[in-house]
C-alpha cells in the first residue's frame, strides 16, 4: 500500500521540544526543531546539564578523592 506523498516532499517529523510538526529539510535551518525558540530551549537544557545519563558513583578510584584525603 503506497502513501499519497509526492516523491520530492520533505518529511515532517515531531519537534523534540514541543512535539509539533517540523519540516525536516534544508529549508528549515532549525531542523529537527520547528523553530529557533524550540532549538534555543533545547540548547539551554544542555547548557544547564539537564540531559545527563545516570550513573552510579565510582567504587574504586586509584587516585583518591582529594576532598577526603588527609595530609
Phi and psi in degrees as a GROMACS rama.xvg file:
@    title "Ramachandran Plot"
@    xaxis  label "Phi"
@    yaxis  label "Psi"
@TYPE xy
-100.447  149.832  UNK-2
-87.8065  156.942  UNK-3
-90.2463  65.634  UNK-4
-119.286  132.598  UNK-5
-62.6985  145.3  UNK-6
-61.6593  -28.2062  UNK-7
-103.894  14.4412  UNK-8
-81.7724  123.4  UNK-9
-67.7201  149.097  UNK-10
-72.56  155.111  UNK-11
-107.488  129.241  UNK-12
-119.442  167.17  UNK-13
-80.6556  134.713  UNK-14
-66.3995  130.151  UNK-15
-62.7942  -23.5678  UNK-16
-88.9725  -54.6987  UNK-17
-105.037  -14.7618  UNK-18
83.7242  -0.221798  UNK-19
-75.6299  171.028  UNK-20
-70.8983  140.304  UNK-21
-136.978  128.456  UNK-22
-74.0792  120.323  UNK-23
-96.6597  82.1148  UNK-24
-151.57  159.393  UNK-25
-58.2112  -21.2444  UNK-26
-72.616  -12.4382  UNK-27
-104.742  98.2465  UNK-28
-67.2121  -13.5848  UNK-29
-97.3073  4.42684  UNK-30
-56.2018  141.345  UNK-31
-85.2915  7.44414  UNK-32
-83.5828  158.558  UNK-33
-83.7411  -19.9012  UNK-34
-155.759  167.598  UNK-35
-63.9488  -35.0445  UNK-36
-59.9665  -48.4717  UNK-37
-65.271  -36.5618  UNK-38
-63.6194  -41.7861  UNK-39
-69.2664  -35.1467  UNK-40
-61.8039  -43.9017  UNK-41
-65.4643  -41.6624  UNK-42
-62.2401  -40.3493  UNK-43
-63.2482  -37.2262  UNK-44
-66.2366  -39.5052  UNK-45
-65.1762  -42.5876  UNK-46
-64.4057  -32.2988  UNK-47
-85.8591  5.0543  UNK-48
58.1888  36.9068  UNK-49
-74.9623  -23.2089  UNK-50
-99.57  96.959  UNK-51
-132.215  147.863  UNK-52
-88.9623  121.091  UNK-53
-66.7667  136.207  UNK-54
-143.989  144.402  UNK-55
-70.1967  152.964  UNK-56
-65.4777  148.658  UNK-57
-64.0668  139.166  UNK-58
-87.7968  -40.9325  UNK-59
-114.329  117.257  UNK-60
-120.812  104.178  UNK-61
-63.1895  -18.6819  UNK-62
-99.5051  -10.3101  UNK-63
78.2315  167.869  UNK-64
-101.375  117.172  UNK-65
-63.0383  -19.2448  UNK-66
-76.1566  -22.5664  UNK-67
-108.128  -8.6124  UNK-68
-80.762  142.892  UNK-69
-99.1214  153.873  UNK-70
